[in-house]
């Protein structure tokens, strides 16, 4: 059963004229309809709206029922990693490029948003990944990812060596430019560019996609999402390495470290207009044409 919203957060793309224009329009639209509107602190100063209420994203998550993110998928990913900790519904207005996660058109958001506010929407939960780096058995760092966690060298086209274990069982020894561990949400992002399969969002699965492996027998593999993936980095590697989460946050990795990747305990709560179709999104973003026979 869908519920209506009372408090709405606005999160934007800093220093972006188009996003700021959309945020101002959204603020006016929502205030006219009597909603409590809270603007994320980083963009609130840029909007210069009199008597506006502002909070950082972490605090905002405690006070709103719905967060509207204006920007591209990168902005959605950054907000999602934080808001997934709270029972906050999230919807996006596309002010980026592809916009797989941002449903609303910035020039025509009123009607579909009104339907959502009236309770006519679809709810979808997307799981996240948690990546941890261990050194001699001691955790050094951790981060979450909506799309993917990627082990890679910090230099372009520099091969690294590592072993892959799944649920404690050895899977393979790998020499490659890295390894992409992706959620279904991320299967249309970096993983897709690396030759990985597209997974529909309802699948409880993750993909492992080797990056330019030094063997023709290495192929992407789909695993149960509850699997624990452990990447054991060879102590003989010469290059400094990293784990990148959604391409935004990097965790340093040294030769001999272990990287553990597993499903995170929190999920992202997305809402879509009632006419949303995942396959329509793929058709639009990937250029899949429907032609008459």
C-alpha positions, 0 to 999 in steps of 0.5 A: 500500500502506498502512503502520502508524504508530508515532509520533502527534502530537496537535494541538488547538484552544486554549482549547476545552473539548470539544477538550481532552476529546477530546485527553485521551481520544486520548492515553490511548487511544494510550498504552494501545496503546503508541504514542509520542504527542507533543502540540503545545505550545500545547495541552499546557499546557492538558491537564496530562498527567503526563510528556507529550511536547510540541513545536511543530508544525514540530518535531512534523512531523519526529518523527511518522508521523501527526498527529491534529488535533482541532478544525474545518476552520480548525485542520486548515488551519493544521496542514496548511500546516505539516505538508505540508512533511513526509511526515506523514499527517493525520486530523481529529476534528471539534470545529468546525462543518461539518468538511469535512476532519475525518472522525472523530466525537469521541464515537465515534472509537475504532473508525474510528481503530483501523482506521486504526492497523491500516493499513485506510485511504484515502490522499489527497493534496491540493495547496496554493497558493503566493501571492506579492506583488511590488512593482516586481519584488521579492517582498515576502511569500509564504504557502501556502494549502490552500483559497484565496488571495483578493485583496480590499480591507481595507474591506468592500464597497470595489471594487478594480481589477486585471487577470488574466493566466494563464501570461503571457496577458492574460485580463480586466480586472476591477472587483470586490470581489476575486478568489478563487483556490481549490483543489478542497479550497477549492471547498466553502469561501469559493469556494462561498459566492461562487458557484464550482463544487464540484471533486472533490478528485482534479481537478488544477484551480483555480478563479477566482471574481470577488467581486461583479464590476461586470459581468454578463459576469464568471463563475467559470472553471476552470483547469489547476492548473499555471497561473500566475495573476498579478493586476496591481493597478491603481496607481489603486486608493485602498484598501489591499488584502490577500491572505488565505490560508485566511482566516488569514494576510494579506499586505499589497498596495499599488496597483501590486503584482502577486500571483502564485498557483501550485501549491505544491511540497508536498502535504497527505497526508490519511488517511481511514477505509476507508469514506470517501466524498467524496459522502457528506461532501457529502450530510451537510454540504450537506444533499443528500437521497436520496429514493425515486422 
